[in-house]
Amino acid sequence: MLDDSFTPEPFQRLLAALMELPPSQSPLQAGDGGIQLVLEVIDLALHTPPACSHRIVAMTYLSKHARHRLGLHSLRDVHALLEQYEQGDEGDAELARLLWNVEAREHVRALRVLAWFLSAYDITELAQWHAWMGTAGFEEALRESLDTLGVVAVVLLWQAKSGRTDHGWVSRFARRVLGHAISEGNAMLAFRDIAEAMGESQLVLARRVAQLERVALGVEDAPGMRVLWWQCVAEELTAQIASEVREAADTGATAGSEEWRVELSPVAALRHGEAGVVLERQARAWPAGKPMVTALRLRQLSWAQGLGLWLEIEGEGRLSAGFQAAIAARFEAAGHKAPRLRHMNAASGQHTAWLAAWRWEEAPWVPRDMAVVDVRRWAQDTALNAIEHWLLMRGMLAGKPVAQGADLAAISVKREASNEKKF
């Protein structure tokens, strides 16, 4: 059901989401410019007259099933696939079913022409393709290749000048951000006003939206399930840190009990925004000059930026260059990436704060049909990975030898035990 009302609140939500769009391609870390070019070229083929009435459905099938099964990672892969099927009604029909699960011989023919055209001008990546489309040389190439391109030339010129091929993606983006469908007319009017407010070209902004949406087609996502995932992460982090602090106090490893405050971002932010969980050590008199951990943050980038996870551990005290190198070696020896370390306020105040950060490969795109037990296990495993980093950093600051591994072994046991739990 369409909701044609467009009040200031949804307008602001759409504006915020568009402002968070990354400037470069591959926002979901799902591939490079070569993959993005493959998706755009195939999308263009489906838009060639007679335009496929179920273009986004066909692209969804391609992203979820065909692209990975057929190994389409670059334009070269597309060429190799096209060469396997003889040009003609039978070969084109079979290839259409493989790519889109529909009868679309005309669009396979358009794909053959597009692949030829881009290869003839050595186009291999999306950024290169878009840059060329804005030059006089592109229009000249269209004129020179008009006999071969046919109606495809019209679609290419249309896209280069108006960006109207991206209307369907803009509408889909608006639906995902707002949580309900709105008419294409209202979506595009709002999009026009937002582009003007941002000082951005509608064409460029529409391309960025299309890049995001085409990649997102291959990823199932239920924001409500993501909220559950984060709640489970926070619960496990809190329990594990409390357990570690108790054990340290019992063994005399700390002078007294530590208190940590946990704060989970609001539900609305966890669904689509840059959000996560923060565990912060309660303020107390800390020994001057002694490095220590004061906070742990696990956060996701915004939905528009792909929800990539970042782990950050913050602390007080100056870390020498030699000690930073030792920290990097310790993490690499434990099978983790070395952190990005930096001091944050070395020139001000009595304390020097430092920040260690890791960008993780995973992102909390949670499928709607994922069982709750699997969501919890995934969250627990993520939390235990964060705790492992926390223990390694605390161990280094406490002066534990690199070979000391009892804490990490205990975490491994806990991780295995969490996989055996039944909920």
C-alpha positions in Angstrom: 0.0 0.0 0.0 1.4 3.4 -1.0 1.7 6.2 1.5 1.6 9.4 -0.5 2.0 11.7 2.5 5.5 13.2 2.8 5.7 15.2 6.0 8.8 16.8 7.4 9.7 13.8 9.6 10.1 11.2 6.8 11.7 13.9 4.6 14.4 14.4 7.3 14.9 10.6 7.6 15.4 10.3 3.8 17.8 13.4 3.9 19.8 11.8 6.7 20.1 8.5 4.9 21.2 10.2 1.6 23.8 12.3 3.4 25.3 9.1 4.8 25.8 7.6 1.4 29.5 6.8 0.9 31.1 8.7 -2.0 32.8 5.6 -3.4 31.4 2.4 -4.9 30.9 -1.0 -3.1 29.3 0.3 0.1 28.6 -3.2 1.3 32.2 -4.3 0.9 30.8 -6.9 -1.5 33.3 -6.2 -4.3 35.3 -3.7 -6.3 34.5 -1.4 -9.2 34.6 -4.4 -11.6 31.6 -6.1 -9.9 29.7 -2.8 -9.7 30.2 -2.4 -13.4 28.9 -5.9 -14.0 25.7 -5.0 -12.0 25.2 -1.7 -13.8 25.7 -3.1 -17.3 23.2 -6.0 -16.7 20.8 -3.5 -15.2 21.1 -1.3 -18.3 20.4 -4.4 -20.5 17.2 -5.0 -18.6 16.2 -1.4 -19.1 16.7 -1.5 -22.9 13.4 -1.4 -24.7 11.2 -3.2 -24.4 12.1 -2.5 -20.7 11.7 -5.5 -18.4 8.6 -4.8 -16.3 10.1 -6.8 -13.4 13.6 -5.4 -13.7 14.3 -5.2 -9.9 12.9 -8.7 -9.4 15.2 -10.0 -12.2 18.2 -8.1 -10.6 17.3 -9.6 -7.2 17.5 -13.1 -8.7 20.8 -12.2 -10.3 22.3 -10.9 -7.1 21.1 -13.6 -4.8 21.6 -16.6 -7.0 23.1 -16.2 -10.5 26.0 -13.9 -10.0 27.9 -16.0 -7.5 27.0 -19.3 -9.1 28.1 -18.1 -12.5 31.2 -16.4 -11.2 30.5 -12.9 -12.6 33.1 -10.8 -10.9 34.2 -8.6 -13.9 33.3 -7.7 -17.4 35.7 -10.3 -18.6 33.6 -13.0 -16.8 30.5 -11.6 -18.5 32.2 -12.0 -21.9 33.2 -15.6 -21.1 29.6 -16.4 -20.1 28.2 -14.9 -23.3 30.6 -16.8 -25.5 29.3 -20.1 -24.0 25.8 -19.6 -25.5 25.3 -19.2 -29.2 23.7 -16.0 -30.2 20.1 -16.6 -31.3 16.7 -17.3 -29.9 17.6 -20.6 -28.2 20.9 -19.5 -26.7 19.7 -16.1 -25.6 16.6 -17.6 -24.0 18.6 -20.1 -22.0 21.0 -17.4 -20.9 18.2 -15.2 -19.8 16.8 -18.0 -17.6 20.3 -18.5 -16.1 20.8 -14.8 -15.3 17.3 -13.6 -14.4 15.0 -16.6 -14.3 12.8 -14.9 -16.9 12.2 -15.1 -20.6 14.1 -12.1 -21.9 15.9 -12.8 -25.1 16.0 -9.1 -26.1 17.8 -8.1 -23.0 20.4 -10.8 -23.5 21.0 -9.3 -26.9 21.3 -5.9 -25.3 23.8 -7.3 -22.8 25.9 -8.7 -25.7 26.0 -5.2 -27.3 26.8 -3.4 -24.1 29.6 -5.8 -23.2 31.1 -5.3 -26.7 30.9 -1.5 -26.4 32.6 -1.3 -23.1 35.3 -3.7 -24.0 35.9 -1.8 -27.3 36.8 1.3 -25.2 38.7 -0.6 -22.4 36.2 0.1 -19.7 36.7 -2.2 -16.8 35.4 -0.4 -13.7 32.4 1.6 -12.7 34.2 4.8 -11.8 36.0 4.8 -15.1 32.7 4.2 -16.9 30.9 7.1 -15.2 33.8 9.4 -15.8 33.9 8.6 -19.5 30.1 9.1 -19.8 30.6 12.8 -18.8 32.9 13.5 -21.7 32.4 14.6 -25.3 34.3 11.5 -26.3 31.5 9.3 -25.0 28.9 10.9 -27.3 31.3 10.6 -30.2 31.7 6.9 -29.4 28.0 6.5 -29.4 27.7 8.1 -32.8 30.5 6.0 -34.3 28.9 2.8 -32.9 25.3 3.6 -33.6 24.8 0.9 -36.2 25.9 -1.8 -33.8 24.3 -0.3 -30.6 20.9 0.4 -32.1 18.4 1.2 -29.4 21.0 0.6 -26.7 22.6 3.9 -27.7 19.4 5.7 -26.7 19.4 4.1 -23.3 23.1 5.0 -22.8 22.6 8.6 -23.8 19.5 8.8 -21.6 21.4 7.5 -18.6 24.3 9.8 -19.2 22.2 12.9 -19.4 19.2 12.3 -17.1 19.9 9.4 -14.7 16.3 8.4 -15.1 17.3 4.7 -15.3 17.8 5.0 -11.5 14.3 6.0 -10.6 13.4 2.5 -9.6 16.4 2.3 -7.3 15.6 5.7 -5.7 12.1 4.5 -4.9 13.4 1.2 -3.4 15.9 3.2 -1.3 13.1 5.4 0.0 11.0 2.3 0.9 13.8 0.7 2.8 14.7 3.9 4.7 11.0 4.8 5.6 9.8 1.2 6.1 6.9 1.6 3.7 6.3 2.2 0.0 5.6 5.7 -1.4 4.7 6.7 -4.9 7.5 7.1 -7.4 6.4 10.6 -8.1 6.7 11.6 -4.4 10.0 9.8 -4.0 11.5 11.6 -7.0 10.2 15.0 -5.9 11.7 14.5 -2.4 14.9 13.3 -4.0 15.1 16.4 -6.2 14.6 18.7 -3.2 17.2 16.8 -1.1 19.8 16.8 -3.9 19.3 20.6 -4.2 19.6 21.0 -0.4 22.8 18.9 -0.4 24.2 20.8 -3.4 24.5 17.5 -5.2 23.7 16.6 -8.8 20.6 14.5 -9.0 22.4 12.3 -11.5 25.4 11.6 -9.3 23.3 11.1 -6.2 21.0 8.7 -8.1 24.0 6.7 -9.3 25.2 6.3 -5.7 21.8 5.1 -4.6 21.6 2.6 -7.4 25.1 1.3 -6.6 24.0 0.7 -3.0 20.7 -0.9 -3.9 22.0 -3.2 -6.5 24.5 -4.7 -4.0 21.9 -4.8 -1.2 19.7 -7.0 -3.4 22.0 -9.9 -2.7 21.7 -9.4 1.1 18.7 -10.4 3.2 18.1 -7.9 6.0 15.6 -7.6 8.8 16.3 -4.5 10.9 14.2 -5.9 13.8 16.4 -9.0 13.9 19.5 -6.7 13.9 18.2 -5.1 17.0 17.9 -8.5 18.6 21.5 -9.3 17.5 22.8 -6.1 19.1 20.9 -6.8 22.3 22.5 -10.3 22.5 25.9 -8.8 21.8 25.5 -6.3 24.7 24.2 -9.0 27.0 27.2 -11.3 26.3 29.7 -8.4 26.5 28.4 -7.3 29.9 28.4 -10.9 31.3 31.9 -11.7 30.0 33.5 -8.5 31.2 31.8 -8.8 34.6 33.2 -12.4 34.8 36.7 -11.4 33.9 36.7 -8.5 36.4 35.5 -10.8 39.2 38.2 -13.4 38.3 40.9 -10.7 38.3 39.7 -9.4 41.7 39.6 -12.9 43.2 43.2 -13.6 42.1 44.5 -10.3 43.2 45.3 -9.2 39.7 43.6 -5.9 40.4 43.7 -3.7 43.5 40.0 -3.6 43.8 36.8 -4.3 41.9 36.2 -2.5 38.6 32.9 -1.2 37.6 31.9 -1.0 33.9 28.8 0.8 32.5 27.1 -0.7 29.5 25.1 1.5 27.1 23.3 0.2 24.0 22.2 2.7 21.3 18.5 3.4 20.9 16.5 0.8 18.9 15.8 3.3 16.0 19.6 3.9 15.6 20.4 0.1 15.7 18.0 -0.5 12.8 19.7 1.7 10.2 22.1 4.1 11.8 25.7 4.3 13.1 25.2 2.7 16.5 26.3 -0.1 18.7 27.3 -0.8 22.3 29.7 1.0 24.6 31.3 -0.5 27.8 32.9 2.3 29.8 35.0 2.0 33.0 33.5 4.1 35.7 35.6 7.1 36.6 38.0 6.7 39.5 41.5 7.7 40.5 43.8 6.0 38.1 47.5 5.7 38.7 49.2 8.6 36.9 51.1 7.6 33.8 50.1 3.9 33.9 48.4 2.9 30.6 45.0 1.2 31.1 41.8 0.4 29.2 38.9 2.7 29.9 36.3 1.8 27.3 35.3 -0.7 24.7 33.1 0.2 21.8 31.6 -2.1 19.1 29.7 -0.2 16.5 28.2 -0.5 13.0 28.4 2.0 10.2 25.1 3.3 9.0 22.9 1.1 6.8 23.7 3.4 3.9 27.4 2.7 4.4 27.0 -1.1 4.6 26.8 -1.7 8.4 30.5 -2.6 8.6 31.6 -3.3 12.2 34.3 -1.4 14.0 35.8 -2.4 17.3 37.5 0.3 19.4 39.4 0.1 22.6 40.2 3.3 24.4 42.6 4.0 27.2 44.7 6.4 29.2 48.5 6.7 29.3 51.1 7.2 26.7 52.1 4.3 24.5 55.7 4.5 23.2 56.4 3.6 19.6 58.2 0.5 20.7 55.2 -0.6 22.9 52.8 0.0 20.0 54.9 -2.3 17.8 54.8 -4.9 20.6 51.0 -4.6 20.7 50.8 -5.1 17.0 53.0 -8.2 17.2 51.0 -9.6 20.1 47.7 -9.3 18.2 49.1 -10.8 15.0 50.6 -13.7 17.0 47.1 -14.4 18.3 45.7 -14.5 14.8 44.1 -11.0 14.8 44.8 -7.9 12.8 47.1 -5.4 14.4 45.1 -2.4 15.6 45.2 1.1 14.2 46.7 3.0 17.2 46.7 6.7 17.8 47.0 9.2 20.6 44.0 11.6 20.8 45.0 14.4 23.1 48.8 14.3 23.5 49.1 18.1 23.5 46.3 18.9 26.0 45.4 18.1 29.6 47.2 16.0 32.2 46.2 12.6 30.7 47.0 11.2 27.2 44.2 9.2 25.7 44.8 6.5 23.0 42.5 4.6 20.7 43.0 1.2 19.2 40.6 0.4 16.3 39.9 -2.6 14.1 37.7 -2.8 11.1 36.1 -6.2 10.9 35.0 -8.0 7.7 31.5 -8.9 8.9 28.4 -6.7 9.0 25.2 -7.3 10.9 22.9 -7.9 7.9 20.5 -10.3 9.5 18.1 -12.3 7.3 14.5 -12.3 8.2 14.3 -16.1 8.2 17.3 -16.6 10.5 16.4 -18.6 13.5 16.6 -16.7 16.8 19.0 -19.4 18.2 21.4 -18.7 15.3 21.1 -14.9 15.8 22.1 -15.4 19.5 25.0 -17.7 18.7 26.3 -15.3 16.1 26.0 -12.4 18.5 27.7 -14.3 21.3 30.6 -15.3 19.0 31.0 -11.6 18.0 31.0 -10.5 21.6 33.6 -13.2 22.6 35.8 -12.0 19.7 35.6 -8.5 21.1 36.4 -9.8 24.6 39.4 -11.6 23.2 40.8 -8.3 21.9 40.0 -6.6 25.2 41.9 -9.3 27.1 44.9 -9.1 24.8 45.1 -5.3 25.2 44.7 -5.5 29.0 47.3 -8.2 29.2 49.8 -6.1 27.3 49.2 -3.1 29.5 49.5 -5.2 32.6 52.8 -6.5 31.4 51.8 -10.2 30.8 54.3 -12.1 28.6 53.3 -12.8 25.0 53.3 -16.5 25.6 50.7 -16.2 28.3 47.5 -17.7 26.8 45.3 -18.9 29.7 42.9 -16.1 29.2 42.6 -16.7 25.5 42.2 -20.4 26.0 39.4 -19.7 28.4 37.6 -17.5 25.9 38.0 -20.3 23.3 36.3 -22.7 25.7 33.5 -20.2 26.3 33.0 -19.7 22.6 32.8 -23.5 22.0 30.4 -23.8 24.9 28.1 -21.0 23.5 27.8 -23.0 20.3 26.5 -25.9 22.3 23.8 -24.0 24.1 20.1 -24.6 23.3 17.7 -21.8 23.6 
